[in-house]
Amino acid sequence: MAARLLLRSAVRAAAACRSARTPALSRSMAAGGIPTDEEQATGLEKVIMKAMKQGEDPYNTMKPKHYAGSKADPHLVPSITNKRIVGCVCEEDNTAVVWFWLHEGEAQRCPSCGSHYKLVPHELPH
Amino acid sequence: MAHQVHAYHMVDPSPWPLTGAVGALLLTSGLAIWMHFHDMTLLALGLILLLLTMYQWWRDIIREGTFQGHHTPPVQKGLRYGMILFITSEVFFFLGFFWAFYHASLAPTPELGGCWPPTGITPLDPFEVPLLNTAVLLASGVTVTWAHHSIMEGHRKEAIQSLALTILLGFYFTFLQAMEYYEAPFTIADGVYGSTFFVATGFHGLHVIIGSTFLAICLLRQVLYHFTSDHHFGFEAAAWYWHFVDVVWLFLYISIYWWGS
């Protein structure tokens, strides 16, 4: 009896493998009956999904972009007010973080390593 | 929408943690009262309160995630970490009972006859119902994976069928195990053999019932179109839990049923 059960589940698994190999031409409610995020996502999840499609990240879900930190290529720090706290890890694996307020206007330099930081005002995403 | 600059979910105030804590208190003290004074009132009250809490708390999570869209990618990541940590804690829970079993069985005391199984104990034949149970759970692992792929590929009917089959296999296991418990020639009171056997397999059985319930909720949600082909973490969490239950059984089977016989 156990052998019959095992055989049956093996046959089912083989069938599933076969159907999995053929790519679904279109995944949507119309095609298979399970909605996609495109059709059904809502709220903040939908906003973030749409923004990601345009290549934007209004809610800072991704790692910040990498900048050289030089005068010509300063770290761009987004902010919804006119100042933001910056924590500079001057060298990789440094355990002492250098904290300072970054104000609107000209780029400031880290008091320890001299990297340039520039505040970039942003609108609060609604 | 909330005026926030981050993608996380600041949950609204909720009474369910409090009702859950009170329910757990009543359940545990009720258990003690029932054992000593044979009165089930407190126990029943605690159980009802806990069940109501679970229903309403998880209902609210579904509302927040599926209906309101609060489960953004970072939030989902947090939920994944949470489920993994919870399952890890359950692994340690079972580890304790396996420790007890191996402590008792690797160096059986003179009171047991210096042997394992102890003198007078007729263990269950591992190649009868326990082997069938192993096949049933392994098959259910296949069907739950089938269900997952069906969801990801957008096949509604297949997803519902394979998920239902998984749950049926879970019920079959529970039924077979219940029959074994009824027919067993030894009881929990039969020395350390009985204790280790029934506590370990008993807690496993409880987890099978919990896992089957979780999967049943997922089946209901799948029928109600909650899951999308990319976002269905509730189902994934249930599948992870189910695989964990399956793995625990494999260890139980190898250690207690097979090696221990």
Interface residues (C-beta under 8 A of the other chain):
Chain A: M1 A2 L5 L6 R8 S9 A10 R12 A13 A16 S19 A20 A24 R27 S28 A31 G32 G33 I34 P35 T36 D37 E39 Q40 A41 T42 G43 L44 E45 K46 V47 I48 Y59 N60 T61 I80 L124 P125 H126
Chain B: M1 A2 H3 Q4 V5 H6 A7 F67 Q68 G69 H70 H71 T72 P73 P74 L131 L132 T134 A135 V136 L138 A139 V142 T143 T145 W146 H149 S150 I151 E153 G154 H155 R156 K157 E158 A159 S162 Y225 F227 T228 S229 D230 H231
